C-alpha cells in the first residue's frame, strides 16, 4: 500500500518519465519484500527471472573469487535496480550475490511483467540499455583499477565512486556518509583490511581526506584523487 501511495516506481530513473496512471499499473504488477541488514537477497548461481528495484536502503553486489574472498562489484541505493540480465535473457543464473547492507525494501518485477511494460513503453528498453551500459563501463573501470598494484589509486577510485551517490558538499569538502564498513571497502578495493586502514590513515595525514568517526569521510582534495586516475 505504501508503494501505491508513494509510487515507488517513480524513484527509478527508467520509469520516472511515465504518467501517474502508467506508474500505478507498474506498481500493481510489483511484488514487495523486505530484508534486514546483512541478509542475502539473491545468491550467485541462483536461477531467477526477476528484476529487483531498491525502494529504500542499500545493497551490495559481490562475487566470490577463486581464492574464496569476497569482491564487491557494485554498491546500489534507492532507485537502483539489479537482475536486469534476467529480464533480457530469461531464466538466467545470477553472476553475483546481492546483500542488504542496510534495512532494505525491494520491489520486484518478473520477466512477463517487464515484457508487457517494455512493449507498452519502448522508451523504457532504451533507458534500461543506457543504465546497463553505464554499469558495464563502471565494472570495466573497476577491473582496470583492480589490475593495478597501486593501492592508493584503488582507494581513490572507490572514494570517488561512493561520492557520486552518498555525498554532499560542505564548506570543508565533499562529505561521504559511507554505506559500507572498512572491511567492505577493502573487499571493494581488492585490498586487505590492514592495507586499506593504513592507506586511509596516510591520506588523512596528507590532508587529502578527513574522517569523522567510522561512517563519515570528508574529501578535502577531490582534484588530487581525480588526478590520480588520469
VOGU-3710 file (C-alpha; in Angstrom, 3 decimals, decimal comma):
1> xxxxxxxxxx> 0,000/0,000/0,000  2,842/2,408/0,787  4,273/1,718/-2,685  0,941/2,565/-4,295  0,630/5,731/-2,244  4,191/6,916/-2,860  4,547/5,360/-6,327  7,855/3,627/-5,672  8,364/3,114/-9,417  8,739/6,889/-9,830
11> xxxxxxxxxx> 12,037/6,653/-7,882  13,554/4,562/-10,663  15,093/6,646/-13,477  13,913/4,232/-16,183  10,270/4,786/-15,089  10,401/8,410/-13,959  9,021/9,901/-17,193  5,785/7,867/-17,068  2,396/9,296/-16,113  0,792/8,567/-12,733
21> xxxxxxxxxx> -1,632/6,139/-14,392  1,225/4,239/-16,059  3,169/4,159/-12,797  0,134/2,790/-10,958  -0,074/-0,064/-13,489  3,587/-0,900/-12,858  3,145/-0,760/-9,083  0,179/-3,103/-9,472  2,487/-5,667/-11,102  5,221/-5,495/-8,485
31> xxxxxxxxxx> 5,970/-7,767/-5,592  7,245/-6,286/-2,328  9,815/-7,819/0,011  11,959/-6,514/2,862  15,356/-7,591/4,169  17,285/-6,861/7,333  20,859/-5,608/7,268  23,190/-8,492/6,443  20,552/-10,702/4,809  21,104/-12,355/1,426
41> xxxxxxxxxx> 18,659/-11,130/-1,226  19,729/-13,432/-4,060  22,755/-15,676/-4,384  25,434/-16,169/-7,005  24,351/-19,103/-9,190  20,664/-18,806/-8,285  18,237/-19,043/-11,207  15,924/-16,037/-11,459  13,562/-14,263/-13,839  13,176/-11,184/-11,659
51> xxxxxxxxxx> 14,187/-7,526/-11,817  14,870/-6,194/-8,306  14,213/-2,482/-7,672  15,514/-0,858/-4,493  12,755/1,201/-2,897  14,693/2,023/0,280  18,106/1,095/1,635  21,434/-0,050/0,185  22,566/-3,265/-1,475  25,999/-4,606/-2,364
61> xxxxxxxxxx> 26,570/-6,890/-5,344  29,535/-9,191/-4,881  31,272/-12,283/-6,223  33,434/-14,898/-4,572  36,927/-15,024/-6,081  38,811/-18,242/-6,807  40,654/-17,945/-3,519  37,366/-17,665/-1,632  37,431/-13,917/-0,968  34,558/-11,514/-1,499
71> xxxxxxxxxx> 34,916/-8,979/-4,314  32,316/-6,207/-4,239  31,422/-5,041/-7,756  28,644/-2,504/-7,117  27,051/-0,575/-4,259  23,427/0,298/-5,040  20,890/2,549/-3,341  17,284/3,748/-3,590  16,145/3,943/-7,230  18,778/1,486/-8,484
81> xxxxxxxxxx> 17,949/-1,960/-9,807  19,685/-5,273/-10,389  18,891/-8,569/-12,092  18,448/-6,852/-15,458  20,042/-9,773/-17,336  17,217/-11,952/-16,004  14,777/-9,750/-17,916  16,565/-9,775/-21,257  17,872/-13,325/-21,133  15,045/-15,230/-19,475
91> xxxxxxxxxx> 15,774/-17,561/-16,572  19,488/-16,999/-16,123  21,867/-17,843/-13,288  22,956/-14,854/-11,235  26,638/-13,997/-11,704  26,689/-12,193/-8,335  25,201/-12,266/-4,859  23,114/-9,355/-3,560  23,283/-8,500/0,157  21,388/-5,913/2,184
101> xxxxxxxxxx> 23,941/-3,564/3,780  21,128/-1,637/5,496  17,446/-2,436/6,072  16,097/-2,741/2,517  12,693/-2,621/0,864  12,648/-4,224/-2,583  10,074/-4,085/-5,353  10,193/-6,976/-7,832  9,026/-7,388/-11,410  9,157/-10,723/-13,202
111> xxxxxxxxxx> 10,092/-11,102/-16,870  6,483/-11,459/-18,027  5,500/-8,179/-16,364  8,584/-6,373/-17,685  7,889/-7,644/-21,209  4,417/-6,078/-21,015  5,798/-2,805/-19,668  8,500/-2,572/-22,358  6,060/-3,379/-25,178  3,750/-0,607/-23,954
121> xxxxxxxxxx> 6,646/1,832/-23,397  9,603/1,101/-25,749  11,491/4,085/-24,267  11,989/2,019/-21,099  14,057/-0,519/-23,056  16,343/2,282/-24,253  16,717/3,643/-20,732  17,464/0,141/-19,450  20,176/-0,276/-22,079  21,722/3,076/-21,127
131> xxxxxxxxxx> 21,761/2,136/-17,434  23,229/-1,292/-18,207  25,874/0,285/-20,459  26,898/2,658/-17,664  27,127/-0,213/-15,207  29,285/-2,192/-17,632  31,568/0,821/-18,012  31,797/1,114/-14,212  32,667/-2,583/-13,981  35,373/-2,193/-16,623
141> xxxxxxxxxx> 36,812/0,782/-14,737  36,777/-1,230/-11,517  38,543/-4,153/-13,211  41,149/-1,795/-14,658  41,822/-0,247/-11,259  41,965/-3,631/-9,538  44,610/-4,693/-12,068  46,996/-2,031/-10,792  49,240/-2,736/-7,822  48,847/0,862/-6,638
151> xxxxxxxxxx> 46,694/0,598/-3,506  46,196/4,369/-3,235  44,843/4,502/-6,785  42,329/1,769/-5,965  41,201/3,638/-2,859  40,897/6,904/-4,795  38,596/5,168/-7,284  36,392/3,723/-4,516  36,109/7,047/-2,685  35,110/8,890/-5,863
161> xxxxxxxxxx> 32,680/6,107/-6,781  30,970/6,325/-3,376  30,921/10,126/-3,517  28,637/10,017/-6,574  25,680/8,712/-4,554  26,429/9,165/-0,886  27,914/12,638/-0,555  27,031/16,277/-0,162  29,233/19,327/-0,405  30,167/21,256/2,708
171> xxxxxxxxxx> 32,491/24,159/3,452  35,121/21,575/4,443  34,856/19,480/1,285  32,807/16,578/-0,085  31,338/14,647/2,862  30,508/10,988/2,261  28,195/9,024/4,545  29,863/5,662/3,986  27,309/2,909/3,291  29,889/0,159/3,870
181> xxxxxxxxxx> 32,353/-0,851/6,582  36,145/-0,625/6,349  36,213/-4,370/5,717  33,744/-3,973/2,841  35,774/-1,065/1,474  38,725/-3,433/1,453  36,648/-6,025/-0,456  35,578/-3,341/-2,943  39,155/-2,188/-3,497  40,582/-5,711/-3,579
191> xxxxxxxxxx> 42,862/-4,992/-0,609  43,341/-6,360/2,883  41,650/-4,649/5,836  45,081/-3,709/7,215  46,266/-2,162/3,936  43,191/-0,011/3,424  43,286/1,225/7,040  46,961/2,139/6,683  46,489/3,911/3,348  43,405/5,810/4,523
201> xxxxxxxxxx> 45,342/6,976/7,592  48,166/8,152/5,311  45,716/10,077/3,117  44,319/11,718/6,232  47,824/12,692/7,393  48,444/14,216/3,951  45,262/16,320/4,242  43,558/14,622/1,275  40,699/13,219/3,355  39,426/13,549/6,911
211> xxxxxxxxxx> 37,438/11,017/8,920  34,628/11,858/11,314  34,035/8,648/13,232  33,860/5,408/11,261  30,974/6,251/8,933  31,798/9,700/7,546  34,746/10,779/5,432  35,380/14,238/4,000  37,270/14,509/0,721  39,272/17,700/1,187
221> xxxxxxxxxx> 41,243/17,476/-2,051  38,967/15,949/-4,680  41,166/17,209/-7,528  44,103/15,215/-6,171  42,080/11,986/-6,192  40,808/12,616/-9,708  44,309/13,382/-10,985  45,425/10,000/-9,661  43,003/8,244/-12,032  44,202/10,066/-15,164
//
